[in-house]
Amino acid sequence: MEQLVTGSSARDRKAEIDRCLQMIAPNVSDESKFVGMLLLPRLLPHDDHAMIKHVFQGMNFKFIERLLRTNHQIDQEVPDHVLKEIAINVLACFAHFDDLAPTTNMVDRLPALSTTLSASDDTDNTKEALNIFIQVATTKEGLVRMLDPDVLKNILEVYSGTKDDDLRLLCSQVLSLVFTRTSEMYDQHQSKPSSIASLTSAAVYALETTMLPILTSILHHGQDKLRITTLTLLYHILASVPYDLMVKVKQQWTDTKRDKALDNLYKGLRQILASKVGDKMRDEALTVASCSLRAFGPDWLFSWLKKTSTIKATDNPDYVNARFPVLLIALVSVESRVLLDQVHDQWIANHGGDGTDRVIVVNQQQQERHHAMVPVYFNILEDTIEYLASQYDEEKDVGMDPDALLKIRKSLTEVMDVVMELTRFMQDTADDQQELDDNLLTQACMRIVSLWLAEEGFEL
C-alpha cells in the first residue's frame, strides 16, 4: 500500500512539474512564465537525477537568460533578486549532475550568470553562482566563456569589493581553478594544439588585459588582507600557467600595460618581502618573483639597481624601491642556505647516517618544500648572476651603487659556498654516478655552480 502511495505521489509531482514546464514554454505570456518559474523550484527533487534531467530537457533556457540579465517586477510584488534567485537555483540543480553541467545550455548561461554577482549580496545568490561556475567550467567551451574579460571583471569586482572573507576566498578559488584547468587542458593537447586554439587565445588575452593588470594593481595598492589573498591567487595562476602561454602574453602586451603591471608587481612584492611574514607568504612571493623573471625577463626587477647611484637620500620614496633587489638576494641567500642545510642532513640520513649517534629525522613536509622552493631560489640566483654579468662594463658607469653591489656579491658568495660544498659532498657520498644523474637537486646545484664559476670574473 505504501509503494502505491509513493508511486502516486511521484506521478502527481511529475504532472505538476510538466504543467510548470508548459507555463514557461516560449509561446506563452511573460506572466505565465513568471508564475511557472516561481512554482518550479519548490517541486524539483534535487536528488532525483531522472526528474532533473526531464526538467532540463523541457527548460526554456532563453527565459532563464532573461531573468539573469534584466530587471523584472510582477505587480511590484516580486523583487528582482527573487527572480534571479529562482533562475540561479534552477541552474544549480542542473549543475550538480556531471552529464548536465557541461552542456551548451549551461555553458551559454555563464556570462549572464556573472552579471548577477554582487560584493554586497545579502542573499546566497552570489555564492551559489560562483559554485555553478566551478561545476560548469570543466570543458574547453566552459573555460573559454569563463575567460571572457567581462566575466572575469565581474568576479574580480566581488573579490576586491566584498567584506566577506568566505566570499572572497570562493572568488579566488573560481579564478584559480579556471587557470589551473586551462593549463591542464593545454598540456594535455600539446600533440594537437590547434584543437584548443580558442582556449589558448582566450587565456592569453585574459592574462594580458585583465588578470595581470588588475591583480598586480591590487598587490601594490590593496589593503593588507586583500594583498595577502591576491598574492596567493597570483601564486596559483603563475605557477600553473605554462611557460609557452606566458611568452605569448609578453609578446602581445603593449609596453605601457606591461611596464605598469610589472611596476605594480615589483612594488607589491617589495612591500610584502620587506615585512615580517611567515614561510607560506614568503614562499609564495618568491615563487611569483621567480615565475615573473622566467616569463618577462630580469629588467623589471634588476633595472632598479641602475638608480641606486643617483637615489641616495633615504627620504626619497624610491630609495627603498631601488634597493629592493639587494634585500631580495639577501633573503634568497639566507633561505637557500637554511634549506640546503636540511637537504644535507636528509642526504646523510638516506645514506646511512654520519657515523655518530645523532638522530636525523627525515621530514616529508620539509622534503616537499625542498622540491618546490630550491628551483625557485636557484632561478632567482641564476638570473641575478646573469643580469649583473651582462651589465658589467669597465668603461661605463651603469648607475649601480658600489655598496649595493658589494652587498649582493656577499649574499651570492655566501650561498654559492654552501652550494659548492653540498655538491662536492653529494658527489663524494653518492652510491654511484646514476644516483647523481637521477637526482634533480644535484643537477640543479651543478648547473648553478657552473654558471657562477663562468661569470665570477665580473667585477662588482
C-alpha positions as CSV (number, residue, x, y, z in Angstrom):
1,M,0.0,0.0,0.0
2,E,2.9,2.4,0.9
3,Q,4.5,1.7,-2.5
4,L,1.2,2.6,-4.3
5,V,1.0,5.9,-2.4
6,T,4.7,6.7,-3.1
7,G,4.2,5.9,-6.8
8,S,1.1,8.0,-7.0
9,S,2.9,10.9,-5.3
10,A,5.8,10.7,-7.7
11,R,3.3,10.7,-10.7
12,D,1.5,13.7,-9.2
13,R,4.7,15.6,-8.8
14,K,5.8,14.8,-12.3
15,A,2.4,16.0,-13.6
16,E,2.8,19.3,-11.6
17,I,6.3,19.8,-13.0
18,D,5.1,19.2,-16.5
19,R,2.4,21.8,-16.0
20,C,5.1,24.3,-14.8
21,L,7.2,23.5,-17.9
22,Q,4.2,24.2,-20.1
23,M,3.8,27.5,-18.3
24,I,7.3,28.6,-19.2
25,A,7.2,27.5,-22.8
26,P,8.4,30.1,-25.3
27,N,4.9,30.7,-26.8
28,V,3.2,31.6,-23.6
29,S,2.9,35.1,-21.9
30,D,5.5,36.5,-19.6
31,E,3.1,36.4,-16.7
32,S,2.7,32.7,-17.2
33,K,6.4,32.2,-17.4
34,F,7.0,34.1,-14.2
35,V,4.4,32.1,-12.3
36,G,5.8,28.8,-13.7
37,M,9.3,29.8,-12.6
38,L,8.1,30.7,-9.1
39,L,6.4,27.3,-8.7
40,L,9.1,25.1,-10.3
41,P,11.9,25.2,-7.7
42,R,9.5,24.1,-5.0
43,L,8.7,21.0,-6.9
44,L,12.2,20.0,-8.0
45,P,13.5,16.8,-6.2
46,H,17.2,17.8,-6.1
47,D,18.4,14.2,-5.7
48,D,16.3,12.7,-8.4
49,H,18.6,12.6,-11.5
50,A,15.9,11.3,-13.9
51,M,13.4,14.0,-12.9
52,I,16.1,16.8,-13.0
53,K,17.1,15.6,-16.5
54,H,13.5,15.6,-17.6
55,V,13.1,19.2,-16.4
56,F,16.4,20.1,-18.1
57,Q,15.2,18.8,-21.4
58,G,12.0,20.8,-21.1
59,M,13.6,24.0,-19.7
60,N,13.2,27.4,-21.5
61,F,16.8,28.5,-21.2
62,K,16.2,31.7,-23.1
63,F,13.8,32.8,-20.4
64,I,16.4,31.8,-17.7
65,E,18.8,34.2,-19.6
66,R,16.2,37.0,-19.4
67,L,15.8,36.5,-15.7
68,L,19.5,36.7,-15.2
69,R,20.1,39.8,-17.3
70,T,17.1,42.0,-16.9
71,N,15.1,43.6,-14.1
72,H,11.5,42.3,-13.7
73,Q,8.7,43.2,-11.4
74,I,5.4,41.3,-11.1
75,D,2.7,43.8,-9.9
76,Q,5.6,45.3,-7.8
77,E,5.3,42.2,-5.5
78,V,8.2,40.0,-6.7
79,P,11.6,41.7,-6.2
80,D,14.2,41.4,-8.9
81,H,16.7,39.4,-6.6
82,V,14.0,36.8,-6.0
83,L,13.5,36.1,-9.7
84,K,17.3,36.0,-10.2
85,E,17.5,33.6,-7.2
86,I,14.9,31.3,-8.8
87,A,16.9,31.2,-12.1
88,I,20.2,30.6,-10.2
89,N,18.6,27.8,-8.1
90,V,17.3,26.1,-11.2
91,L,20.7,26.2,-12.8
92,A,22.3,25.0,-9.6
93,C,20.1,21.9,-9.7
94,F,21.3,21.1,-13.2
95,A,25.0,21.9,-12.3
96,H,25.1,19.1,-9.6
97,F,24.9,16.4,-12.3
98,D,28.0,15.7,-14.4
99,D,26.1,15.0,-17.6
100,L,24.1,18.2,-17.4
101,A,26.7,20.8,-16.1
102,P,29.0,21.0,-19.1
103,T,26.3,21.1,-21.8
104,T,25.8,24.0,-24.1
105,N,22.7,25.3,-22.4
106,M,24.6,25.6,-19.2
107,V,27.8,26.9,-20.6
108,D,26.0,29.6,-22.5
109,R,24.5,30.9,-19.3
110,L,27.8,31.7,-17.6
111,P,28.2,35.3,-18.9
112,A,24.7,36.2,-17.9
113,L,25.2,34.5,-14.5
114,S,28.3,36.6,-13.9
115,T,26.2,39.8,-14.1
116,T,24.2,38.7,-11.0
117,L,27.3,38.7,-8.8
118,S,27.4,41.4,-6.1
119,A,30.0,42.2,-3.5
120,S,27.3,43.3,-1.0
121,D,24.8,40.4,-1.6
122,D,22.5,39.8,1.4
123,T,21.3,36.6,-0.2
124,D,23.2,33.4,-1.2
125,N,22.8,34.2,-4.9
126,T,26.4,35.2,-5.5
127,K,27.9,32.2,-3.6
128,E,25.6,29.9,-5.5
129,A,26.5,31.4,-8.8
130,L,30.2,31.0,-8.0
131,N,29.7,27.4,-7.2
132,I,27.9,26.9,-10.5
133,F,31.0,28.3,-12.3
134,I,33.1,25.7,-10.6
135,Q,30.8,22.9,-11.7
136,V,30.2,24.0,-15.2
137,A,33.6,25.4,-16.3
138,T,35.2,22.0,-16.9
139,T,35.3,21.8,-20.7
140,K,37.1,23.9,-23.3
141,E,33.8,25.7,-24.1
142,G,33.1,26.4,-20.5
143,L,36.6,27.7,-19.8
144,V,36.5,30.0,-22.9
145,R,33.3,31.5,-21.5
146,M,34.9,32.0,-18.1
147,L,38.0,33.6,-19.6
148,D,35.9,36.4,-21.2
149,P,37.3,39.6,-19.7
150,D,33.8,40.8,-18.8
151,V,33.1,37.6,-16.8
152,L,36.5,37.8,-15.0
153,K,35.9,41.5,-14.2
154,N,32.6,40.7,-12.7
155,I,34.2,38.1,-10.4
156,L,37.1,40.4,-9.6
157,E,34.8,43.2,-8.6
158,V,33.3,41.0,-6.0
159,Y,36.7,39.6,-5.0
160,S,38.1,43.1,-4.4
161,G,35.0,44.7,-3.1
162,T,33.5,42.3,-0.6
163,K,34.0,42.4,3.1
164,D,33.0,38.7,3.4
165,D,36.2,36.6,3.7
166,D,34.5,33.4,2.7
167,L,33.0,35.1,-0.4
168,R,36.5,36.5,-1.4
169,L,38.0,33.0,-0.9
170,L,35.3,31.5,-3.1
171,C,36.1,34.1,-5.9
172,S,39.7,33.2,-5.6
173,Q,39.0,29.5,-5.9
174,V,37.0,30.1,-9.0
175,L,39.7,32.2,-10.7
176,S,42.4,29.8,-9.7
177,L,40.5,26.8,-10.9
178,V,39.8,28.4,-14.3
179,F,43.5,28.9,-15.0
180,T,44.6,25.6,-13.5
181,R,42.1,23.7,-15.7
182,T,43.0,25.7,-18.7
183,S,46.7,24.9,-18.1
184,E,46.0,21.2,-17.6
185,M,44.0,21.1,-20.9
186,Y,46.8,23.0,-22.7
187,D,49.3,20.4,-21.5
188,Q,47.1,17.5,-22.5
189,H,46.7,18.8,-26.1
190,Q,50.3,19.5,-26.8
191,S,50.3,16.9,-29.6
192,K,47.4,18.8,-31.3
193,P,47.4,22.4,-30.2
194,S,45.0,23.5,-32.9
195,S,42.2,21.6,-31.1
196,I,42.3,24.2,-28.3
197,A,43.4,27.3,-30.2
198,S,40.3,29.2,-29.0
199,L,41.1,28.3,-25.4
200,T,44.8,29.3,-25.8
201,S,43.9,32.7,-27.3
202,A,41.3,33.3,-24.6
203,A,43.7,32.6,-21.8
204,V,46.5,34.8,-23.2
205,Y,44.1,37.7,-23.8
206,A,42.6,37.3,-20.3
207,L,46.0,37.4,-18.6
208,E,47.2,40.3,-20.7
209,T,44.2,42.5,-20.5
210,T,42.5,41.6,-17.2
211,M,44.1,39.3,-14.7
212,L,47.7,40.5,-14.5
213,P,46.9,44.3,-14.7
214,I,44.2,44.0,-12.0
215,L,45.9,41.6,-9.6
216,T,49.2,43.4,-9.7
217,S,47.5,46.7,-9.0
218,I,45.7,45.1,-6.0
219,L,49.0,43.6,-4.8
220,H,50.5,47.1,-4.8
221,H,47.6,49.3,-3.7
222,G,45.3,46.9,-1.8
223,Q,44.8,46.7,1.9
224,D,46.8,44.1,3.8
225,K,44.3,41.3,4.0
226,L,43.3,41.7,0.3
227,R,47.0,41.9,-0.7
228,I,47.7,38.6,1.1
229,T,44.9,36.7,-0.7
230,T,45.9,38.4,-4.0
231,L,49.5,37.1,-3.6
232,T,48.1,33.6,-3.1
233,L,45.9,33.9,-6.2
234,L,48.8,35.2,-8.3
235,Y,51.0,32.4,-7.0
236,H,48.5,29.7,-8.1
237,I,48.0,31.3,-11.5
238,L,51.6,32.0,-12.4
239,A,52.8,28.6,-11.0
240,S,50.2,26.8,-13.2
241,V,50.2,28.7,-16.5
242,P,52.7,27.0,-18.9
243,Y,55.7,29.0,-20.0
244,D,54.6,29.0,-23.6
245,L,51.5,30.9,-22.7
246,M,53.3,33.4,-20.6
247,V,55.7,34.1,-23.6
248,K,52.6,34.8,-25.7
249,V,51.4,37.2,-23.1
250,K,54.7,39.0,-23.1
251,Q,54.6,39.2,-26.9
252,Q,51.1,40.7,-27.0
253,W,51.5,43.1,-24.1
254,T,51.8,46.7,-25.1
255,D,54.8,48.4,-23.5
256,T,52.6,50.7,-21.4
257,K,50.5,47.9,-20.0
258,R,53.5,45.7,-19.3
259,D,55.5,48.4,-17.6
260,K,52.6,49.4,-15.4
261,A,51.7,45.9,-14.4
262,L,55.3,44.9,-13.7
263,D,55.9,48.1,-11.7
264,N,52.9,47.3,-9.5
265,L,54.2,43.7,-9.2
266,Y,57.7,44.9,-8.1
267,K,56.4,47.4,-5.5
268,G,53.8,44.9,-4.2
269,L,56.4,42.2,-3.7
270,R,58.7,44.7,-2.1
271,Q,56.0,45.7,0.4
272,I,55.4,42.0,1.3
273,L,59.0,40.8,1.5
274,A,60.2,43.9,3.4
275,S,57.7,42.9,6.1
276,K,57.8,40.1,8.7
277,V,56.0,37.3,7.0
278,G,55.7,33.5,7.5
279,D,57.1,30.8,5.4
280,K,53.9,30.4,3.3
281,M,53.7,34.1,2.3
282,R,57.5,34.3,1.7
283,D,57.4,31.1,-0.5
284,E,54.5,32.5,-2.5
285,A,56.1,35.9,-3.0
286,L,59.4,34.4,-4.1
287,T,57.7,31.9,-6.4
288,V,55.7,34.8,-8.0
289,A,59.0,36.7,-8.5
290,S,60.7,33.6,-10.0
291,C,57.9,32.9,-12.4
292,S,57.8,36.5,-13.5
293,L,61.5,36.6,-14.1
294,R,61.2,33.5,-16.2
295,A,58.3,34.9,-18.2
296,F,59.2,38.5,-18.5
297,G,63.0,38.6,-18.2
298,P,65.1,40.3,-15.5
299,D,64.8,44.0,-16.3
300,W,61.6,44.6,-14.4
301,L,63.3,43.6,-11.2
302,F,67.0,44.3,-11.5
303,S,67.0,47.5,-13.6
304,W,66.1,49.4,-10.4
305,L,69.7,48.9,-9.4
306,K,70.8,51.4,-12.0
307,K,69.1,54.1,-9.9
308,T,71.0,53.3,-6.7
309,S,73.8,55.7,-7.5
310,T,71.5,58.7,-8.0
311,I,68.9,57.9,-5.3
312,K,71.0,58.4,-2.2
313,A,68.6,60.3,0.1
314,T,66.7,57.9,2.4
315,D,63.7,60.2,2.5
316,N,63.3,59.7,-1.3
317,P,60.2,57.5,-1.8
318,D,62.2,55.4,-4.4
319,Y,65.1,54.8,-2.1
320,V,63.7,51.5,-0.8
321,N,62.4,50.6,-4.2
322,A,65.8,51.0,-5.8
323,R,67.4,48.8,-3.1
324,F,64.8,46.0,-3.1
325,P,66.9,43.7,-5.3
326,V,69.6,43.9,-2.6
327,L,67.1,42.8,0.0
328,L,65.6,40.1,-2.2
329,I,69.0,38.5,-2.9
330,A,70.0,38.6,0.7
331,L,66.7,36.9,1.6
332,V,67.1,34.3,-1.1
333,S,70.6,33.6,0.1
334,V,69.6,33.1,3.7
335,E,66.6,30.9,2.8
336,S,68.7,28.9,0.3
337,R,71.3,28.2,3.0
338,V,68.7,27.1,5.5
339,L,67.1,24.8,3.0
340,L,70.4,23.3,1.7
341,D,71.4,22.5,5.3
342,Q,68.2,20.5,5.6
343,V,68.9,18.8,2.3
344,H,72.5,18.0,3.5
345,D,71.0,16.3,6.7
346,Q,68.5,14.4,4.7
347,W,71.1,13.2,2.3
348,I,73.1,11.9,5.2
349,A,70.1,10.1,6.7
350,N,69.3,8.5,3.3
351,H,72.9,7.2,3.1
352,G,73.2,5.5,6.5
353,G,73.9,8.5,8.9
354,D,77.1,10.3,9.7
355,G,78.7,7.7,11.9
356,T,77.6,9.4,15.1
357,D,74.7,8.9,17.5
358,R,73.0,11.9,16.0
359,V,69.4,11.1,15.0
360,I,68.3,12.8,11.8
361,V,64.6,12.9,11.2
362,V,63.5,13.0,7.6
363,N,60.5,15.2,7.4
364,Q,58.2,14.6,4.5
365,Q,56.8,18.1,4.6
366,Q,60.3,19.5,4.5
367,Q,61.2,17.3,1.5
368,E,58.2,18.6,-0.4
369,R,59.3,22.2,0.4
370,H,62.8,21.4,-0.9
371,H,61.5,20.1,-4.2
372,A,59.2,23.2,-4.6
373,M,61.5,26.0,-3.4
374,V,65.1,25.1,-4.3
375,P,64.3,25.6,-8.1
376,V,62.7,28.9,-7.2
377,Y,65.7,30.1,-5.3
378,F,68.2,28.9,-7.9
379,N,66.2,30.6,-10.7
380,I,66.4,33.9,-8.9
381,L,70.1,33.5,-8.1
382,E,70.9,32.5,-11.7
383,D,69.0,35.5,-13.1
384,T,70.9,37.7,-10.7
385,I,74.3,36.4,-11.7
386,E,73.5,36.6,-15.5
387,Y,72.0,40.1,-15.2
388,L,74.9,41.6,-13.3
389,A,77.4,39.9,-15.6
390,S,75.6,41.4,-18.6
391,Q,75.6,44.9,-17.2
392,Y,79.3,44.9,-16.3
393,D,81.3,47.5,-18.3
394,E,84.8,48.6,-17.3
395,E,84.5,51.8,-19.3
396,K,81.0,52.9,-18.5
397,D,79.1,53.8,-15.3
398,V,75.9,51.9,-15.3
399,G,74.5,53.7,-12.3
400,M,74.8,50.9,-9.8
401,D,75.9,51.9,-6.3
402,P,79.1,50.1,-5.3
403,D,77.9,49.5,-1.8
404,A,74.7,47.9,-3.1
405,L,76.6,45.7,-5.5
406,L,79.0,44.6,-2.7
407,K,76.1,43.5,-0.6
408,I,74.7,41.5,-3.5
409,R,78.2,39.9,-4.1
410,K,78.4,39.0,-0.4
411,S,75.0,37.3,-0.5
412,L,75.8,35.4,-3.7
413,T,79.2,34.3,-2.4
414,E,77.8,33.0,0.9
415,V,75.1,30.9,-0.7
416,M,77.4,29.7,-3.5
417,D,79.9,28.5,-1.0
418,V,77.2,26.3,0.6
419,V,76.0,25.1,-2.8
420,M,79.5,24.1,-3.9
421,E,80.2,22.4,-0.5
422,L,76.9,20.4,-0.8
423,T,77.7,19.5,-4.4
424,R,81.1,18.1,-3.5
425,F,79.6,16.2,-0.6
426,M,76.9,14.6,-2.7
427,Q,79.5,13.6,-5.4
428,D,81.7,12.0,-2.7
429,T,79.0,10.1,-0.9
430,A,76.6,9.1,-3.8
431,D,76.2,5.3,-4.3
432,D,77.1,5.7,-8.0
433,Q,77.0,8.2,-10.9
434,Q,73.5,7.1,-11.8
435,E,72.2,8.4,-8.4
436,L,73.7,11.8,-9.2
437,D,72.3,11.8,-12.7
438,D,68.8,10.9,-11.4
439,N,68.8,13.5,-8.5
440,L,67.3,16.7,-9.8
441,L,68.7,18.7,-6.9
442,T,72.2,17.6,-7.6
443,Q,71.8,18.5,-11.3
444,A,70.4,22.0,-10.3
445,C,73.4,22.5,-7.9
446,M,75.9,21.6,-10.7
447,R,74.2,23.9,-13.2
448,I,74.3,27.0,-10.9
449,V,77.9,26.2,-9.8
450,S,78.9,26.1,-13.5
451,L,77.2,29.4,-14.1
452,W,78.8,31.0,-11.0
453,L,82.3,29.9,-11.9
454,A,81.8,31.0,-15.5
455,E,80.6,34.5,-14.5
456,E,82.6,35.0,-11.3
457,G,85.1,37.2,-13.1
458,F,82.7,40.1,-13.5
459,E,83.7,43.0,-11.2
460,L,81.4,44.4,-8.6
